[in-house]
Amino acid sequence: MEEKAIQIWEIGSVIFKEGDQGNLMYVLLEGAVDLKKKVEGGEAVLKTIDQQNDFFGEMALIDGRPRSATAIAAKKTKLLPVDGPTFESMILTNGKFALKIIKVLSDRIRRSNEQVEELIETSPKERILFGMADFARKTNEQIHDGSYKVDVEEMKAWINSRLGFTFDEIDTYIFRLLKDQTLTYAATSAKTKQHLLLPAKFVREHDRRR
C-alpha cells in the first residue's frame, strides 16, 4: 500500500466502535491501541496492541460481522489500514502471513473468551479489587514491609479507563477498605491522602495472574 494510506491518530481518538460495520483491519506502526468491550458498569480493556507490526480489526474482514470491540488510541498512534481485497491477497500469496493470522486468531479468541467469562462471573467489587491489584503490580512501588504504595488519583483513573467504573463507585470501595483497615494511607499522606498502601497479601489474593 502507498505511504499516503498511513493514518495518524491522536491519544483518545476512537478508531472504530463496538457494533460498527468494518471494512478495514489495521497494522500498528507506532503507538498503542486499547481494545475495549462493553460490560456492566462501562467498558473493560480486553487487550492493548502495542507491538510494532501487530494487527487488529481483522475479524470484520473475515466474517463480515460488526466490530466486537471498540478501538481507542492509547497514545499518539500510526496505523496502516488494510482493506478486504489486500487482506485476501496477502492470505493467498503469503503462507507465513496466513499461518500467523491463524495462530493469532486462535490465541485471541481463547484469551477473549476467558476474559469475557471472568467479567460475567465476577462481581463489581471483585473487579475493582482486581483492578487495584493490577495497578499495584503495574506501578510496582514497594516499601520496606512489602506493601505497594500507589497514587490514589492515578489508580482511580486507571481503573475507570479500563474497567468502566465511575470515580464515585471506586471511592465507595476504597472507603470501605479503609474503614475495615484492609488498606491504609501512607504515613506521608496522612493529611493529603495522596497515597494508599496495598498490603502484599491483598495484592496476591486479588492478582488475576496467579
N, C-alpha and C positions, 0 to 999 in steps of 0.2 A: 504494500500500500504506500501511497505517496506521503511524504513528510507533512503535507498540509492537512492530512486527516487526523493528526495527533491533536488531542484535546487537553486543555488545562482547566482544572477545577480547583477553586479556592476552598479553604477549610470550611466545613459545614455545608457545602453545596450538595444537593440531592441529585445523584446521577440517575437513579430511577427509583420508583416506589413499588412496594409490595402490592400486587394486584394489577400493575401496569402490563400492557402487552409489550413484548420486546422483540426487536429485530436486529439487535447487536449484542455481541459479547465484548469484553474489554481485556486488554493486556496491560498490566501495570508496568510503566516505565520508571516512574519516580513517585514517592509519596506513600500514602496508605489509605485504604478504604475499609470502613466498617460495614459489615452486612448485618442488618437488624431485622428482627421479626417481631410482629405484634404479639404481646402476651397480656395476661390480666394485669392491669395497672400501668401499661405503657408498652415499651419496646425493650428487647434484650439483644445484646450483641452476640450473634452466632459465631462470627469469625472476623478477624481483622486481616485483610490482604495487605501485606507489607513487604513481600519479597519480589524483587525485580523479575519481570517476565512471568510472574504468576498471573492467573486469569480468573475472571468471574463473569456471571451472567450468561454462561453457555447453555444452561438448561432451556432458556427461551428459544434458542435456535434448534435444540434437539427435539423437544416435544411440542413446541408451539403454544404452551400454556402460559398463563400470566406469571409475572415475576413472583417468586416465592419469598422474597425478602426485599428490604429497602437498602440501597447502597448509598453511603454518605462519605464524602471525602473527610478523612480524619486529620489531614494536613493538606497543604498545597500539593496537588497531585497531577501527574501527567499520564494520560491513558492513550492507548492505541485502540480505537474501535475496529471490530471485525464483523462484517455483515455475513448473512447466511451463505451466499454463493462462495465467498472466500473461505469461510469455515469448512464447507463441504469439500472444496478443492484441497485444502490442507489435510483433511482426514483421508481422502482418497489417494493422494500422491505422496504422503509422508507417513510411513509406517511407525516411526518413532513418535511422531506427534500424536497419531491415533492411539498408540499404546499409553502414552502419558495421559491423554484425555480419559481413557477407560480407568486407569489407576486413580487419578484424581477424583473422578466422579464417584467411584466406589467408596473411597475414603471419606469424601464429603457427605455422601448420603448416610453412611454409617454413623459418623460423628453428629450430623444434624439430627438424626433420629434420636440419638442418645440425649442430646441437649434438649430437644423438644419434650421428650418423655420426662426428663428431670424437671423442666419448667412446669409441666402439667401436674406432676405428682407432689411437688413441694409447695409449702405454704408461703405467703408473702414474708412472714417472719423469717423462715428458713432461708429464703432467697436473699434477704437483706443481710443476715448473718454470714452467708456465703460470700456476699459482696464485700463485707468488711474484711473477712479473712483474705480474699483475693487481693484487695487493695494493700493490706499489710504485707503480704508476700511480695507484691509488686514494688513497694517502696523499700522494703527490707531494711528499715532503720531500727535496729535492736539496741536496747540499753543493757546495763550490766546484769540485770536479772533475767534477761531473755525476752522481756516484753517488747512489743512492737510500738514505736512511737509514731503516730500518724497525725497529720494536719486535718482537723475536723472538716473544714470547708472543702478542702481538696477531696477528701474521701466522700463527702456527700455529693459533690459534683460528679465524681467518678461513678458512684452507684446510680445516680439519677440518669446519666447519659447511657449507661449500659443495661440497667435493669428497668428503667422507666418509672421508678418510684418518685413521688414528689418529695421536696425537701421537708415538708411538714410530716410526711409519713416516716421519713428517715429519722427526723428529730424525735418522734414519738418513741421509736425503738431505742435510740441512744439514751433517752431519758430513763426508760425502764431498766436498761442495762446499768446505768449509773446508780439508779435507786437501789437495785439489789447488789450493788458493788461488784458486778461482774467486770465492769470497766471503771477506770478512774482517770481523772485528768492528770497530766504530767505535773510534777512539782513546780516547774517553771510557768505553768499555765493556770495556777490556782485562781488568778483574777481574770486573765484574758480568755481562758477556756479555749485556747487555740489548738492545743494538742491533747489527744487521748492516748492512753496506754492500753493496748490489747495484749493480755497475758498470752504467753506462748501456748499454754494449754487450750485457751479459747481458739486461737488460730488453727491449731492442729485438729481440734474437734470439728471445725467448720471448713476445713480445707477440702474442696471437691476433688483435688488431685490425689488424695491419699488412697 
